[in-house]
Amino acid sequence: MKAWRVAETAGAFTLETLADPLPAPGEARVRVAAVGLNFADLLMRDGKYQVRPDFPYTPGMEMAGVVDALGPGTTGPAPGTRVLAYLGMGALAEAVCVPVARLLPLPEGMPFDHAAAFPIAYGTSHLALGRKAALAPGETLLVLGAAGGVGLTAVEIGRRMGARVVAVARGAAKCAVAEAAGAHLSIDSDTPDLKAAFKALGGVDVVYDAVGGAAGEAALSALRPEGRFLAIGFASGQVPQIRANHLLVKNLSVIGLWWGGYLNFAPEVLDASLRQLLDWYAEGALRPHVSDTLPFAALPEALDRLAARASTGKLVISLQP
Ligand SMILES: NC(=O)c1ccc[n+]([C@@H]2O[C@H](COP(=O)([O-])OP(=O)(O)OC[C@H]3O[C@@H](n4cnc5c(N)ncnc54)[C@H](OP(=O)(O)O)[C@@H]3O)[C@@H](O)[C@H]2O)c1
């Protein structure tokens, strides 16, 4: 089979031929149909992600495809079942072996590009806004990086939870994408005085920060008493510096969330959340935004687009003819 590989830190993505993997007991082999790309694919390649791979490794965190074999003694989704899974790494290959407990069947009619783009983006925003921040109807939610992969799902889910959603994104086109996903209003992140623009909102209850840096710090200062700041990611490359005395004086909470980390200590939380989200998808309540689907051979070009902030929502690699 063909698989994308990275040989060293910050190395090139190269397409190689590997042996087809054989499923072990408890595993299914899945023919990969589509892979969702993530900013973290770049961080991992560059040695800047919280998970450090052993080189050489196969990148790709999440995928959708069709089960084609089960390991010895394994009962699980029958060959032919359409599934999605979060893998962490290894998805950018024509076939992968996955523990059957990690596979989720696709709702009828869900295309593979929606399925591959689904788990990380929706899962992160669902757990962050619900379980962690307890966003309540009528509260104001400020989303940084609102036209990106996770940010756009925060807009969509926040709106569904009844919040007043304010999106922050760079330029009119990205602001329009965030408004189409449900934001009540948007703020261009190139606004010269972002801190003043956030303050003018009259108080924010929850900040969803996928960007960090100065924008994250400005958003923190716009929180009203008992506000919650969700530290989701640092796409700007800068970790916001947060002063504990400010938290005390305004009764603020800062909440970290690493969605994939739940696999290590409470995988059932991810599973229940994804099943809920797939039900919402099946009801037509969620509309994944995939700005581009590129062929398997175009992975380096697709990741260049992600790094250049040229995508909105998700980028997907398709392995289908
Ligand atoms: N905590 C978790 O479990 C979790 C899960 C998924 C992702 N994340 C993190 O969340 C962040 C976003 O991930 P993603 O996959 O949604 O990425 P993405 O699709 O590339 O979105 C990132 C957004 O950040 C904005 N941005 C601001 N400064 C940037 C810069 N210097 N370089 C690139 N983008 C910049 C961009 O929007 P503008 O051009 O509009 O500024 C872009 O739309 C990453 O840090 C990722 O590691 C965390």
PDBQT file of the ligand as one rigid body, heavy atoms in Angstrom, charges set to zero:
ROOT
HETATM    1  N1  LIG A 401      -7.170  21.374  22.290  1.00  0.00    +0.000 N 
HETATM    2  C1  LIG A 401      -7.513  20.489  21.389  1.00  0.00    +0.000 C 
HETATM    3  O1  LIG A 401      -7.949  19.376  21.681  1.00  0.00    +0.000 OA
HETATM    4  C2  LIG A 401      -7.365  20.877  19.944  1.00  0.00    +0.000 A 
HETATM    5  C3  LIG A 401      -8.027  20.185  18.934  1.00  0.00    +0.000 A 
HETATM    6  C4  LIG A 401      -7.869  20.620  17.611  1.00  0.00    +0.000 A 
HETATM    7  C5  LIG A 401      -7.059  21.715  17.332  1.00  0.00    +0.000 A 
HETATM    8  N2  LIG A 401      -6.399  22.334  18.341  1.00  0.00    +0.000 N 
HETATM    9  C6  LIG A 401      -5.526  23.495  18.098  1.00  0.00    +0.000 C 
HETATM   10  O2  LIG A 401      -6.324  24.581  17.648  1.00  0.00    +0.000 OA
HETATM   11  C7  LIG A 401      -5.578  25.371  16.738  1.00  0.00    +0.000 C 
HETATM   12  C8  LIG A 401      -6.343  25.451  15.424  1.00  0.00    +0.000 C 
HETATM   13  O3  LIG A 401      -6.348  24.169  14.821  1.00  0.00    +0.000 OA
HETATM   14  P1  LIG A 401      -7.124  23.907  13.459  1.00  0.00    +0.000 P 
HETATM   15  O4  LIG A 401      -6.843  22.513  13.051  1.00  0.00    +0.000 OA
HETATM   16  O5  LIG A 401      -8.505  24.409  13.589  1.00  0.00    +0.000 OA
HETATM   17  O6  LIG A 401      -6.297  24.887  12.490  1.00  0.00    +0.000 OA
HETATM   18  P2  LIG A 401      -6.755  25.768  11.236  1.00  0.00    +0.000 P 
HETATM   19  O7  LIG A 401      -7.896  25.147  10.541  1.00  0.00    +0.000 OA
HETATM   20  O8  LIG A 401      -5.503  26.088  10.504  1.00  0.00    +0.000 OA
HETATM   21  O9  LIG A 401      -7.304  27.092  11.942  1.00  0.00    +0.000 OA
HETATM   22  C9  LIG A 401      -6.432  27.933  12.649  1.00  0.00    +0.000 C 
HETATM   23  C10 LIG A 401      -6.936  29.340  12.544  1.00  0.00    +0.000 C 
HETATM   24  O10 LIG A 401      -6.076  30.130  13.342  1.00  0.00    +0.000 OA
HETATM   25  C11 LIG A 401      -5.909  31.397  12.752  1.00  0.00    +0.000 C 
HETATM   26  N3  LIG A 401      -4.532  31.883  12.902  1.00  0.00    +0.000 N 
HETATM   27  C12 LIG A 401      -4.163  32.985  13.573  1.00  0.00    +0.000 A 
HETATM   28  N4  LIG A 401      -2.852  33.160  13.536  1.00  0.00    +0.000 NA
HETATM   29  C13 LIG A 401      -2.363  32.159  12.794  1.00  0.00    +0.000 A 
HETATM   30  C14 LIG A 401      -1.052  31.825  12.385  1.00  0.00    +0.000 A 
HETATM   31  N5  LIG A 401       0.026  32.575  12.725  1.00  0.00    +0.000 N 
HETATM   32  N6  LIG A 401      -0.901  30.714  11.630  1.00  0.00    +0.000 NA
HETATM   33  C15 LIG A 401      -1.962  29.971  11.292  1.00  0.00    +0.000 A 
HETATM   34  N7  LIG A 401      -3.237  30.248  11.661  1.00  0.00    +0.000 NA
HETATM   35  C16 LIG A 401      -3.427  31.344  12.409  1.00  0.00    +0.000 A 
HETATM   36  C17 LIG A 401      -6.298  31.253  11.278  1.00  0.00    +0.000 C 
HETATM   37  O11 LIG A 401      -7.361  32.125  11.044  1.00  0.00    +0.000 OA
HETATM   38  P3  LIG A 401      -7.178  33.602  10.502  1.00  0.00    +0.000 P 
HETATM   39  O12 LIG A 401      -6.402  33.526   9.221  1.00  0.00    +0.000 OA
HETATM   40  O13 LIG A 401      -8.599  34.017  10.351  1.00  0.00    +0.000 OA
HETATM   41  O14 LIG A 401      -6.455  34.339  11.590  1.00  0.00    +0.000 OA
HETATM   42  C18 LIG A 401      -6.836  29.837  11.118  1.00  0.00    +0.000 C 
HETATM   43  O15 LIG A 401      -8.131  29.826  10.521  1.00  0.00    +0.000 OA
HETATM   44  C19 LIG A 401      -4.204  24.699  16.608  1.00  0.00    +0.000 C 
HETATM   45  O16 LIG A 401      -3.317  25.326  17.500  1.00  0.00    +0.000 OA
HETATM   46  C20 LIG A 401      -4.479  23.271  17.022  1.00  0.00    +0.000 C 
HETATM   47  O17 LIG A 401      -3.328  22.623  17.516  1.00  0.00    +0.000 OA
HETATM   48  C21 LIG A 401      -6.543  21.945  19.628  1.00  0.00    +0.000 A 
ENDROOT
TORSDOF 0
